[in-house]
Amino acid sequence: MTRVAFYAPMKSPRHPVPSGDREMARNLMAAIAAPGVEVDLASEVKIYDKQGDDAQQNRMRDTARLETERLVAGLPADTRLWVTYHNYYKSPDLIGPAVCAARDIPYVQVESTRATSRLTGPWAEFAQAAHEASDAAAAIFYLTANDLITLDRERHGDQALVHLPPFLPLETLPPAARCDGPILSAGMMRTGDKLRSYTLIAQTLSMLEGDWQLEIAGDGPARAEVEALMAPFGPRVRFLGQLDRDALQDAYARAGLFFWPGVNEAFGMVYLEAQAAGLPVVAQDRPGVRDVLLSGSHPAPEDGPEALANALLRMTADHAARRQAGGAARARVARAHLLPAARARFWDAVGPLMEEIA
């Protein structure tokens, strides 16, 4: 049996509050697990400073030193790899590099960012710690082309930078949708970028002709604002609320297409979920989003809601085109964005690192 130590300094995969970070950490643990491999959550010590507070950072450093001592002494003897998820200037890994150096095991990171602009200011010491942790990694897995830019520019030595496309926690595809139902949108309802996407949806709907229907999956503190945006469309818009995984899958299955503009999305798991169900997607061509969608078929943000409305009109008018686009997207997800593909990419990269230490 080989053990892999896993750590997410910003948010433990066991945290009770749902979030994208928690889900991604859980998905990574599932992807790393393989025959003969057991993934252990090495620590739940939270290292996250939202405000740039020196006193808080110092307290976290003290906590991390104690945790490092515990793990150096107590990490199981058959642990052969350490994986840290989401090391960055507000949430540096203050534990993994020291433990790996003391125990002589490879150290790798997933979805890390480097921010030289933060090396001065209230997060300066944490930003430096995040840089040093990244430097210690034998390999860093990046999810999007945008993430690669600074990682490559500031690559340490012969460090490997490995593309790990965003993936769903599924071994196989779900049943395919018939693509003959309503438009579906799904997103948390909160201020900022999510509300901007909902605003774009409302602006786009105002330009649509024909007998369209929209279902919205999601909830959150900005629900009243979203409801106000959709009020002019009356019963054409139906709110589904926050859905669990099975209920959301049912919503994909009965939809005709998926519509989410994707304002400043890192990449958007909902796009992968929709495409896995065989739904065509209407979105804006943005960094991150384009890493999980078929390229060349989505309007630029500067083209505004008119371009989104035209894309929706083309898709809603042509069932055969919806089925064809959804089928192509579904095949792409099967090929590159499910657990087997993620597992293979991960172990192809880290297997040689472990052999070097053995």
C-alpha positions as CSV (number, residue, x, y, z in Angstrom):
1,M,0.0,0.0,0.0
2,T,1.2,3.5,-0.9
3,R,0.0,6.5,1.1
4,V,-0.4,10.0,-0.3
5,A,-0.7,12.9,2.1
6,F,-3.2,15.5,1.0
7,Y,-3.5,19.1,2.3
8,A,-5.7,22.1,1.4
9,P,-4.5,25.0,3.6
10,M,-7.4,27.3,2.7
11,K,-10.3,24.9,3.3
12,S,-10.4,21.3,4.4
13,P,-12.3,18.9,2.1
14,R,-14.2,18.0,5.3
15,H,-15.4,21.5,6.0
16,P,-19.1,21.6,6.6
17,V,-19.8,24.6,4.3
18,P,-20.1,23.8,0.6
19,S,-17.8,25.7,-1.8
20,G,-15.9,25.3,-5.0
21,D,-12.7,24.9,-3.1
22,R,-14.1,22.1,-0.9
23,E,-15.5,20.3,-3.9
24,M,-12.3,20.6,-5.9
25,A,-10.2,19.2,-2.9
26,R,-12.6,16.3,-2.6
27,N,-12.4,15.6,-6.4
28,L,-8.6,15.7,-6.3
29,M,-8.5,13.1,-3.5
30,A,-10.8,10.9,-5.5
31,A,-8.6,11.3,-8.6
32,I,-5.4,10.5,-6.8
33,A,-6.9,7.4,-5.2
34,A,-5.9,4.3,-7.3
35,P,-5.5,0.6,-6.8
36,G,-2.9,0.2,-4.1
37,V,-3.0,3.9,-3.2
38,E,-4.6,5.4,-0.1
39,V,-5.1,9.1,0.2
40,D,-4.8,10.6,3.7
41,L,-6.0,14.0,4.7
42,A,-2.7,14.9,6.4
43,S,-3.9,18.1,8.2
44,E,-6.9,20.3,8.7
45,V,-5.0,23.3,9.9
46,K,-6.4,26.3,8.2
47,I,-3.9,28.9,6.9
48,Y,-6.0,31.7,5.4
49,D,-5.7,35.5,6.0
50,K,-8.4,37.4,4.2
51,Q,-7.5,40.8,5.6
52,G,-3.7,41.0,5.5
53,D,-3.4,41.0,9.3
54,D,0.2,40.6,10.6
55,A,-0.9,39.4,14.0
56,Q,-3.1,36.7,12.5
57,Q,-0.4,35.6,10.1
58,N,2.0,35.2,13.0
59,R,-0.5,33.1,15.0
60,M,-1.0,30.9,11.9
61,R,2.8,30.5,11.6
62,D,3.0,29.3,15.2
63,T,0.2,26.8,14.6
64,A,1.9,25.6,11.4
65,R,5.2,25.0,13.2
66,L,3.5,22.8,15.8
67,E,1.6,20.9,13.1
68,T,4.8,20.4,11.1
69,E,6.5,18.9,14.2
70,R,3.6,16.6,14.7
71,L,3.6,15.4,11.1
72,V,7.3,15.0,10.9
73,A,7.1,12.6,13.8
74,G,3.8,11.0,13.1
75,L,3.3,10.8,9.3
76,P,2.8,7.1,8.4
77,A,6.0,5.4,7.3
78,D,4.5,4.3,4.0
79,T,3.7,7.9,3.0
80,R,5.5,8.4,-0.3
81,L,4.0,11.6,-1.7
82,W,2.6,15.0,-0.4
83,V,0.0,16.9,-2.5
84,T,-1.1,20.5,-1.6
85,Y,-4.1,22.0,-3.2
86,H,-4.4,25.8,-3.8
87,N,-1.3,27.5,-2.4
88,Y,-1.4,31.3,-2.9
89,Y,-0.6,34.5,-1.1
90,K,-3.6,34.5,1.2
91,S,-3.3,30.8,2.0
92,P,0.4,29.6,1.7
93,D,1.4,26.1,2.5
94,L,3.4,26.6,5.7
95,I,3.5,22.8,6.5
96,G,4.1,20.6,3.4
97,P,7.5,21.7,2.3
98,A,9.1,21.3,5.7
99,V,7.5,17.9,6.3
100,C,8.6,16.6,2.9
101,A,12.2,17.9,3.5
102,A,12.4,16.2,6.9
103,R,10.8,12.9,5.7
104,D,12.5,12.9,2.2
105,I,9.3,12.5,0.1
106,P,8.3,14.3,-3.1
107,Y,6.2,17.5,-2.7
108,V,3.7,18.6,-5.4
109,Q,1.1,21.2,-5.7
110,V,-2.2,21.6,-7.6
111,E,-3.7,24.9,-8.7
112,S,-1.2,27.2,-7.2
113,T,-0.7,30.8,-8.2
114,R,2.3,33.2,-8.0
115,A,1.6,36.9,-7.3
116,T,4.8,39.0,-7.3
117,S,2.6,42.1,-6.8
118,R,1.8,40.8,-3.3
119,L,5.4,40.6,-2.2
120,T,4.9,44.1,-0.8
121,G,2.0,45.2,1.3
122,P,-0.1,43.5,4.0
123,W,0.4,40.0,2.6
124,A,4.1,40.3,1.8
125,E,5.3,37.6,4.2
126,F,2.5,35.2,3.3
127,A,3.1,35.9,-0.4
128,Q,6.8,35.1,0.1
129,A,5.9,31.9,1.9
130,A,3.6,30.9,-1.0
131,H,6.4,31.5,-3.5
132,E,8.8,29.5,-1.4
133,A,6.3,26.6,-1.1
134,S,5.9,26.7,-4.9
135,D,9.7,26.7,-5.4
136,A,9.8,23.5,-3.2
137,A,7.4,21.6,-5.5
138,A,8.9,19.1,-7.8
139,A,5.7,19.5,-9.9
140,I,2.9,21.9,-10.1
141,F,-0.4,20.9,-11.8
142,Y,-2.3,23.8,-13.4
143,L,-5.9,23.7,-14.5
144,T,-6.1,26.5,-17.0
145,A,-3.9,28.2,-19.6
146,N,-4.3,31.5,-17.6
147,D,-2.7,29.8,-14.5
148,L,0.3,28.7,-16.5
149,I,1.5,32.2,-17.4
150,T,3.0,33.2,-14.0
151,L,3.9,29.7,-13.1
152,D,6.0,29.4,-16.2
153,R,7.5,32.9,-15.9
154,E,8.6,32.1,-12.3
155,R,9.3,28.4,-12.6
156,H,11.9,27.2,-10.2
157,G,14.8,25.2,-11.7
158,D,13.6,22.1,-13.6
159,Q,10.2,22.1,-11.9
160,A,7.6,20.3,-13.9
161,L,4.5,22.2,-14.9
162,V,1.7,19.7,-15.8
163,H,-1.7,20.4,-17.3
164,L,-4.5,18.8,-15.3
165,P,-7.7,19.8,-17.1
166,P,-10.7,20.5,-14.8
167,F,-12.6,17.3,-14.3
168,L,-15.8,15.9,-12.8
169,P,-15.8,13.4,-10.0
170,L,-17.3,10.7,-12.3
171,E,-15.9,7.5,-13.6
172,T,-18.4,7.5,-16.5
173,L,-20.8,9.9,-18.2
174,P,-24.4,10.3,-16.9
175,P,-27.3,9.6,-19.3
176,A,-27.6,12.0,-22.2
177,A,-30.2,14.7,-22.3
178,R,-32.7,14.8,-25.2
179,C,-32.0,18.6,-25.6
180,D,-35.7,19.4,-26.0
181,G,-36.5,21.2,-22.8
182,P,-36.1,24.7,-21.4
183,I,-32.9,26.8,-21.2
184,L,-31.1,26.1,-18.0
185,S,-28.8,28.4,-16.0
186,A,-27.0,27.5,-12.8
187,G,-25.0,29.6,-10.4
188,M,-24.7,30.8,-6.8
189,M,-26.6,34.0,-6.2
190,R,-24.2,36.4,-4.6
191,T,-23.0,39.9,-5.4
192,G,-20.0,40.5,-7.6
193,D,-19.3,38.4,-10.7
194,K,-22.1,35.9,-10.1
195,L,-24.7,38.8,-10.1
196,R,-23.0,40.3,-13.1
197,S,-23.6,37.0,-15.0
198,Y,-27.3,37.1,-13.9
199,T,-27.5,40.7,-15.1
200,L,-26.2,39.6,-18.5
201,I,-28.8,36.8,-18.5
202,A,-31.6,39.2,-17.9
203,Q,-30.3,41.6,-20.6
204,T,-30.1,38.7,-23.0
205,L,-33.6,37.4,-22.3
206,S,-35.0,40.9,-23.0
207,M,-33.8,40.4,-26.6
208,L,-35.2,36.9,-27.2
209,E,-38.1,36.2,-29.4
210,G,-40.3,33.1,-29.4
211,D,-41.8,30.9,-26.8
212,W,-38.7,30.3,-24.6
213,Q,-38.6,29.1,-21.0
214,L,-35.7,29.4,-18.5
215,E,-35.0,27.4,-15.3
216,I,-32.5,28.7,-12.8
217,A,-30.7,26.4,-10.3
218,G,-29.0,28.2,-7.4
219,D,-29.6,30.2,-4.3
220,G,-27.7,32.6,-2.1
221,P,-27.7,36.0,-0.4
222,A,-28.4,37.9,-3.7
223,R,-31.5,35.9,-4.5
224,A,-33.7,39.0,-4.1
225,E,-31.6,40.9,-6.7
226,V,-31.7,38.0,-9.1
227,E,-35.5,37.6,-8.7
228,A,-35.9,41.4,-9.4
229,L,-33.8,41.0,-12.6
230,M,-36.0,38.2,-13.8
231,A,-39.4,39.7,-12.7
232,P,-40.2,41.3,-16.1
233,F,-40.3,37.8,-17.7
234,G,-43.0,36.4,-15.3
235,P,-43.7,32.7,-15.4
236,R,-41.2,32.2,-18.3
237,V,-38.5,32.0,-15.6
238,R,-38.7,29.3,-13.0
239,F,-36.5,29.3,-9.9
240,L,-35.4,25.8,-8.8
241,G,-33.4,26.8,-5.7
242,Q,-30.3,25.1,-4.5
243,L,-30.2,21.6,-5.8
244,D,-28.2,18.6,-4.6
245,R,-26.2,16.6,-7.2
246,D,-29.0,14.2,-8.2
247,A,-31.6,17.0,-8.6
248,L,-29.2,19.1,-10.6
249,Q,-28.5,16.1,-12.8
250,D,-32.2,15.8,-13.4
251,A,-32.3,19.5,-14.4
252,Y,-29.6,19.0,-17.0
253,A,-31.4,15.9,-18.3
254,R,-34.6,17.7,-19.0
255,A,-33.0,20.9,-20.4
256,G,-32.6,22.0,-24.0
257,L,-29.3,23.9,-23.6
258,F,-27.2,25.5,-20.9
259,F,-26.7,29.3,-20.6
260,W,-24.3,30.9,-18.2
261,P,-22.2,34.0,-19.4
262,G,-19.3,33.1,-17.0
263,V,-18.1,36.5,-15.8
264,N,-14.6,36.0,-14.4
265,E,-15.2,32.3,-13.8
266,A,-12.0,30.3,-12.9
267,F,-13.4,27.7,-15.3
268,G,-16.9,26.7,-14.0
269,M,-17.7,23.1,-13.1
270,V,-21.3,23.7,-14.2
271,Y,-20.0,23.8,-17.8
272,L,-18.5,20.4,-17.5
273,E,-21.6,19.0,-15.8
274,A,-23.9,20.4,-18.5
275,Q,-21.7,19.1,-21.3
276,A,-21.3,15.7,-19.7
277,A,-25.1,15.5,-19.9
278,G,-24.9,16.3,-23.6
279,L,-26.2,19.9,-23.5
280,P,-24.8,22.6,-25.8
281,V,-23.6,25.6,-24.0
282,V,-24.0,29.3,-24.6
283,A,-21.4,31.4,-22.8
284,Q,-18.9,34.2,-23.4
285,D,-15.4,33.4,-24.6
286,R,-13.4,34.2,-21.4
287,P,-10.1,33.0,-19.9
288,G,-10.8,29.9,-17.8
289,V,-14.2,29.3,-19.5
290,R,-12.5,28.5,-22.8
291,D,-10.5,25.8,-21.1
292,V,-13.6,23.7,-20.6
293,L,-15.7,24.6,-23.7
294,L,-15.3,23.8,-27.4
295,S,-13.3,26.8,-28.7
296,G,-14.3,29.2,-31.4
297,S,-18.1,29.1,-30.9
298,H,-18.8,31.6,-28.2
299,P,-19.1,35.4,-28.4
300,A,-16.5,37.8,-26.9
301,P,-17.5,39.8,-23.8
302,E,-17.3,43.0,-25.7
303,D,-20.0,41.8,-28.1
304,G,-22.5,42.2,-25.2
305,P,-25.9,40.6,-24.6
306,E,-26.9,41.0,-28.3
307,A,-24.4,38.3,-29.3
308,L,-25.5,36.0,-26.5
309,A,-29.1,36.5,-27.6
310,N,-28.2,35.6,-31.2
311,A,-26.4,32.5,-30.0
312,L,-29.5,31.4,-28.0
313,L,-31.8,32.1,-30.9
314,R,-29.8,30.0,-33.2
315,M,-29.7,27.1,-30.7
316,T,-33.3,27.3,-29.6
317,A,-34.5,27.2,-33.2
318,D,-32.6,24.1,-34.3
319,H,-33.0,20.9,-32.3
320,A,-30.6,19.0,-34.6
321,A,-27.9,21.6,-34.0
322,R,-28.4,21.3,-30.2
323,R,-28.0,17.6,-30.3
324,Q,-24.9,17.8,-32.5
325,A,-23.2,20.4,-30.4
326,G,-24.2,18.6,-27.2
327,G,-22.9,15.3,-28.5
328,A,-19.5,16.8,-29.4
329,A,-19.2,18.4,-26.0
330,R,-20.1,15.2,-24.3
331,A,-17.4,13.3,-26.2
332,R,-14.8,15.9,-25.2
333,V,-15.8,15.6,-21.5
334,A,-15.5,11.8,-21.7
335,R,-12.1,12.1,-23.3
336,A,-10.5,14.7,-21.0
337,H,-12.6,15.7,-18.1
338,L,-13.6,12.6,-16.0
339,L,-11.8,10.9,-13.2
340,P,-10.0,8.3,-15.3
341,A,-8.3,11.0,-17.4
342,A,-7.4,13.1,-14.4
343,R,-6.0,10.0,-12.6
344,A,-3.9,9.0,-15.5
345,R,-2.4,12.5,-16.0
346,F,-1.6,12.8,-12.3
347,W,0.1,9.4,-11.9
348,D,2.0,9.8,-15.2
349,A,3.6,12.9,-13.8
350,V,4.2,11.9,-10.2
351,G,5.1,8.2,-10.7
352,P,8.7,9.0,-11.8
353,L,9.1,11.4,-8.9
354,M,8.3,8.6,-6.5
355,E,10.7,6.2,-8.3
356,E,13.5,8.7,-7.8
357,I,13.0,8.7,-4.1
358,A,12.5,4.9,-3.7
